Amino acid sequence: KSNNKTMKKILLAFFTVLAIFSTQRVLAQGCDSPTSEEGVTVFGYVQPELDVNFNEETEAAFKFRRMRVGVMGNIPYDFSYYVMLETSPFLNPNQTGPFLLDAFVSYTRFNYFKVSVGSFKYRFGRELSMPCHALYTIRRSKTVDELTGGIGGGNRDIGIMFLGGGKDDLINYYVSLTNGYGVLNVTDNNLFDGYNITGRITLQPIDGLSIGASARYSENPPASTDVTENDTKMRWGFDAQYSFKNFTIFGEYIDGEDEGSYTEGGGCDGNAVTKTGVQNADGFYVMAVYRYNKFEPVYKLETYNTSKGEAGSDVTTDANSLCHTIGLNFYPNDWTRLQMNYIYATEDPAEIKNDALMIQLQVKF
């Protein structure tokens, strides 16, 4: 009964937030949107790359970061669909064969209000919300991967999303209620036992400036048998971006608190590892990008800090990391991009040999 009361309160708050913002025009939900009134659009992208990792022993290997293909389209009248598959074995090594990323249906009768139901990427922060084929660096920031990951399948989850706003509107928003386990878990979903609520709002007060804030709360039955209370995760963050002519600078700060079982890793770069206790973590990144003809130099500075301990104990283990990414992007045409990144990382208290050189070729279709 207590779970039912809690769930009712959550749903009431959820739809209250929805009502506040439901008068805005809306953006497309997926990485792309249908270009025709009827018919099917096939789309996707391929990202082969070479990674050289300067560990204790230098390693080099070719891989596919992502190989995605999908279909999308409009259905007369007032509905649209979007489906995308991940076929790369490198995204989730424990998942054999291709797996579903996105599969949602949207009700689109009113331009100022849309609803999407199905599997989709939850919107938290600026870098996570960017399409994977539009990232300025090959990898997302460690803070973003660590604090927005924790579920398998490329940060996708199954649920319902309300969204509004457009490219030139003052306000954009996203509010979603999802199962909380990701698209790869099909057996444990029960909203009365666990759920994930995510919200994001952005403001564009002047031309070229965008300011955003995000929050996410999740509660699930413990992932570890050593924990008796439900696992809880709280995330909040803010971000900003300013563009002037060919120059863009943006940054983001994220803070997170986990109790019970918590995860390390996951997101778009592998499987999450479950641990027990309490973790407080935060970090930020700042990135500068300049586009000159077909060339685009990039510099990113990022930090990630953790404090871990047992529940009820004042003893913690702290760790900090600082990372510099120097990159160059080259665009031979509108569908092809070559990215080169050198990543220099330092850690405290224990230095780790984990610098890397990455070269990726991307083709969109």
HELIX and SHEET records of a PDB file:
HELIX    1   1 SER A    2  PHE A   21  1                                  20    
HELIX    2   2 ARG A  126  SER A  129  1                                   4    
HELIX    3   3 CYS A  132  ALA A  134  5                                   3    
HELIX    4   4 LYS A  142  THR A  148  1                                   7    
SHEET    1   A17 VAL A  40  PHE A  54  0                                        
SHEET    2   A17 THR A  58  ILE A  75 -1                                        
SHEET    3   A17 PHE A  79  GLU A  86 -1                                        
SHEET    4   A17 PHE A  99  PHE A 110 -1                                        
SHEET    5   A17 PHE A 113  LYS A 121 -1                                        
SHEET    6   A17 ARG A 156  GLY A 164 -1                                        
SHEET    7   A17 ILE A 171  THR A 178 -1                                        
SHEET    8   A17 TYR A 195  LEU A 203 -1                                        
SHEET    9   A17 LEU A 209  ASN A 220 -1                                        
SHEET   10   A17 ASP A 231  PHE A 244 -1                                        
SHEET   11   A17 PHE A 247  GLY A 265 -1                                        
SHEET   12   A17 ALA A 272  TYR A 290 -1                                        
SHEET   13   A17 PHE A 295  GLY A 309 -1                                        
SHEET   14   A17 THR A 316  ASN A 333 -1                                        
SHEET   15   A17 THR A 336  ASP A 348 -1                                        
SHEET   16   A17 ASP A 355  LYS A 364 -1                                        
SHEET   17   A17 VAL A  40  PHE A  54 -1                                        
END                                                                             
